[in-house]
Amino acid sequence: MASDADLVPDDDRGYRIAVVEAFRRRGIYPQDCRSLTVDSLLWQEPDEDATIDWLDGIDTGFMESREALWKQSVDNAATFYERLRDRSRFSAETLRKMGLSCSDEAAKTIRRSRSTREPMLDVQSVRTTRRIGPDGEDLPQLVVEILQERRGFSERTLQEEADSNSNGRASRGSDFVFRGDCTLVIDLHSRKIRYIVSKDIESAARLEAQRRFLFERDSESLGATYFTLGSHDDQALLANWQGVLAWWMQAPAADGPDADQLRS
């Protein structure tokens, strides 16, 4: 909705309303949205005027080959990462409004640098988009995707213990990875941040929802059949991986896993 509204502000044909109605009839609703009007479904612009005046190091030129486009994205991600580390450009308070956490008060379970012990950020992608409207207007934008990771525990008491511990550890290993992310949509004409789409890395509600989905269901999810969650049993299996392989191949005197370590 927001992407289309940027390009075509005046929906004189009413097709955005038709799309909303189609989703409504099929029972598909967004979370935390009390109304299904078009305006309420648009991404909201930042409360404060956020202008980025240091895009000179970002290459926004057109690339013909996919290889050159990939290299441009990788180089731009590295450049943007260095900008994020510069607190004169991005303060900890600004990053917090983006759903990221880099202050001294950040949860200790957030992945940190081994050298500085500061919370780490991962710039996943920096790419340009260019769209042409029905009247020929050009809308160039820069889309930046930033990720943070945090250790999650199946037991709330262990989560609280690790969050308050100086090394972010509990009495045993973590059970899953909890991720927070932020997508910035930057207008290349005005260099203003048009939208901030984020999933808060410190959201207690999101963390609890993922914990309940993984560990408080009547049965495991289909994905858990193929992907381990990093529990202590999984770690024990990995530590004895040679023995597990030998047991699977029915080698004599193989040191196989315990029955309770295997999934049903």
C-alpha positions in Angstrom: 0.0 0.0 0.0 2.7 2.5 1.0 4.8 1.7 -2.0 1.9 2.3 -4.4 0.8 5.4 -2.5 4.3 6.9 -2.9 4.1 6.4 -6.7 0.4 7.2 -7.2 -0.8 9.5 -4.4 -4.3 9.9 -6.0 -6.0 6.6 -6.3 -8.8 7.9 -8.5 -9.7 4.4 -9.7 -10.1 3.0 -6.2 -8.0 -0.1 -6.8 -6.3 0.1 -3.4 -9.7 -0.1 -1.7 -10.5 -3.2 -3.9 -7.3 -4.9 -2.7 -8.1 -4.2 0.9 -11.6 -5.5 0.5 -10.3 -8.7 -1.2 -8.1 -9.4 1.8 -10.9 -8.6 4.2 -13.3 -11.1 2.6 -10.7 -13.8 3.0 -10.2 -13.1 6.6 -6.6 -11.7 6.3 -6.0 -8.9 8.7 -2.9 -7.1 9.8 -2.0 -7.3 13.5 -2.6 -4.3 15.8 -4.7 -2.5 13.2 -8.2 -1.4 14.3 -9.3 -0.1 10.9 -9.0 -1.5 7.4 -9.0 1.9 5.7 -6.3 2.5 3.2 -4.7 5.3 5.3 -4.4 3.1 8.4 -2.6 0.5 6.3 0.1 2.8 5.1 3.5 2.8 6.7 3.9 5.8 8.9 6.7 8.4 8.3 9.2 9.1 11.2 7.9 11.5 13.8 11.1 13.6 13.5 12.6 15.0 10.3 15.3 12.4 9.5 17.6 13.6 6.7 20.7 11.7 5.8 23.3 14.0 4.3 26.2 11.5 4.1 25.2 9.3 1.2 28.2 10.4 -0.8 29.9 7.1 -0.1 27.0 5.1 -1.3 27.0 4.1 -5.0 23.5 4.5 -6.4 24.5 4.2 -10.1 22.8 1.8 -12.5 24.5 -1.6 -13.0 23.8 -3.7 -16.1 25.1 -7.1 -15.0 23.9 -9.0 -12.0 27.4 -9.6 -10.8 28.1 -5.8 -10.8 24.8 -5.2 -9.0 25.7 -7.8 -6.3 29.2 -6.3 -5.8 27.6 -2.8 -5.5 25.2 -4.0 -2.9 28.0 -5.7 -0.9 30.2 -2.6 -1.0 27.3 -0.3 -0.1 26.4 -2.5 2.9 30.0 -2.3 4.1 30.0 1.5 3.8 26.6 1.8 5.5 27.8 -0.4 8.4 30.7 2.0 9.0 28.2 4.9 9.1 26.1 3.0 11.7 29.1 2.6 14.0 29.7 6.3 13.9 27.6 7.7 16.8 27.9 11.2 15.4 25.8 10.1 12.5 23.5 7.5 14.3 23.2 8.0 18.0 22.1 5.1 20.3 18.8 6.9 20.8 18.2 7.1 17.0 19.0 3.4 16.6 16.6 2.6 19.5 13.8 4.3 17.6 14.6 2.0 14.7 14.0 -1.1 16.8 17.7 -1.7 17.3 19.6 -1.6 20.6 23.2 -0.5 20.9 23.3 1.3 24.2 25.0 0.2 27.4 21.5 -0.8 28.8 20.9 -3.2 25.9 20.0 -6.8 26.8 23.1 -8.8 27.4 21.9 -11.6 25.2 22.2 -9.5 22.1 25.1 -10.7 20.0 28.2 -8.6 20.7 31.6 -7.9 19.3 34.3 -10.0 20.9 36.8 -7.1 20.8 34.6 -4.2 22.0 31.7 -6.1 23.7 29.3 -3.6 22.0 26.0 -4.9 20.5 26.6 -5.9 16.9 24.6 -4.8 13.8 24.5 -6.6 10.5 23.7 -4.6 7.4 22.1 -7.3 5.3 21.4 -5.4 2.1 21.7 -1.9 0.6 20.0 -1.6 -2.7 18.4 1.0 -5.0 15.0 0.9 -6.5 13.8 3.1 -9.4 10.1 3.1 -10.3 8.3 5.0 -13.0 4.8 6.3 -12.3 1.9 6.4 -14.8 2.7 10.0 -15.7 6.4 9.3 -16.2 7.6 10.6 -12.7 10.8 9.0 -11.4 10.9 7.7 -7.8 14.4 6.6 -6.8 14.8 5.1 -3.3 17.5 3.4 -1.2 16.4 0.4 0.8 18.6 -0.6 3.7 18.0 -3.8 5.7 19.7 -4.0 9.2 19.6 -7.1 11.5 20.4 -7.9 15.1 20.4 -11.3 16.8 19.8 -12.3 20.4 20.0 -15.5 22.3 16.6 -17.0 23.3 15.8 -19.5 26.0 12.8 -21.8 26.3 12.5 -21.0 30.0 11.7 -17.4 31.0 13.8 -17.7 34.2 16.9 -18.6 32.1 16.1 -15.7 29.7 16.0 -13.2 32.6 19.2 -14.7 34.0 21.1 -14.3 30.7 19.7 -10.9 30.0 21.1 -9.6 33.3 24.3 -11.5 33.3 27.3 -9.5 32.1 28.3 -12.1 29.6 24.8 -12.7 28.3 25.0 -16.4 29.4 22.8 -18.6 31.5 23.5 -21.8 33.3 23.2 -23.7 30.0 23.2 -22.9 26.3 20.5 -21.0 24.5 17.6 -22.7 22.7 16.9 -20.5 19.7 17.9 -17.3 17.9 15.7 -14.3 18.3 16.1 -11.6 15.6 15.2 -8.0 15.3 15.5 -6.0 12.1 14.9 -2.6 10.6 14.3 -1.6 7.0 14.9 2.0 6.0 13.4 3.4 2.9 15.3 6.6 1.9 14.2 9.0 -0.7 17.2 9.7 -3.0 15.8 13.1 -4.1 15.4 14.6 -0.7 17.6 12.2 1.2 15.0 11.9 3.9 14.0 8.6 5.6 10.5 8.0 4.3 9.7 4.9 6.3 11.2 2.9 9.2 9.8 -0.7 9.2 11.1 -2.5 12.3 10.8 -5.5 14.5 12.1 -4.5 17.9 15.0 -6.6 19.1 14.0 -5.9 22.7 10.3 -6.5 22.3 9.2 -8.8 25.2 5.9 -9.5 23.4 7.7 -10.7 20.2 10.1 -12.8 22.2 7.3 -14.4 24.2 5.3 -15.1 21.1 8.3 -16.9 19.4 9.0 -18.9 22.6 5.4 -20.0 22.9 5.3 -20.9 19.2 8.4 -23.1 19.5 7.9 -24.7 22.9 4.3 -24.5 24.1 2.5 -26.0 21.2 0.8 -29.4 21.3 3.3 -30.7 18.7 6.5 -29.3 17.1 6.3 -27.3 14.0 7.1 -28.8 10.6 10.3 -26.8 10.4 11.5 -28.2 13.7 11.6 -31.7 12.0 14.4 -30.5 9.7 16.1 -27.6 11.6 17.5 -27.9 15.1 16.8 -25.2 17.6 20.2 -25.2 19.3 19.1 -26.8 22.5 21.4 -28.7 24.9 20.4 -32.0 23.4 21.2 -30.7 19.9 24.6 -29.5 21.2 25.3 -32.9 22.7 24.5 -34.6 19.4 26.8 -32.3 17.5 29.6 -32.8 20.0 29.3 -36.6 19.4 28.6 -36.2 15.6 31.2 -38.9 14.6 29.6 -41.3 17.0 26.2 -40.5 15.7 27.3 -41.1 12.1 28.9 -44.4 13.1 25.8 -45.5 14.9 23.7 -44.6 11.9 25.9 -46.6 9.6 25.7 -49.5 12.1 29.4 -49.6 12.8 30.5 -52.1 15.4 30.9 -50.6 19.0 29.6 -47.2 17.8 29.0 -44.6 20.5 25.4 -43.8 19.6 23.2 -41.1 21.0 20.9 -41.5 23.9 17.3 -42.2 23.0 16.0 -39.1 24.7 18.3 -37.0 22.5 16.6 -38.1 19.3 13.4 -36.5 18.0 10.3 -38.6 18.0 
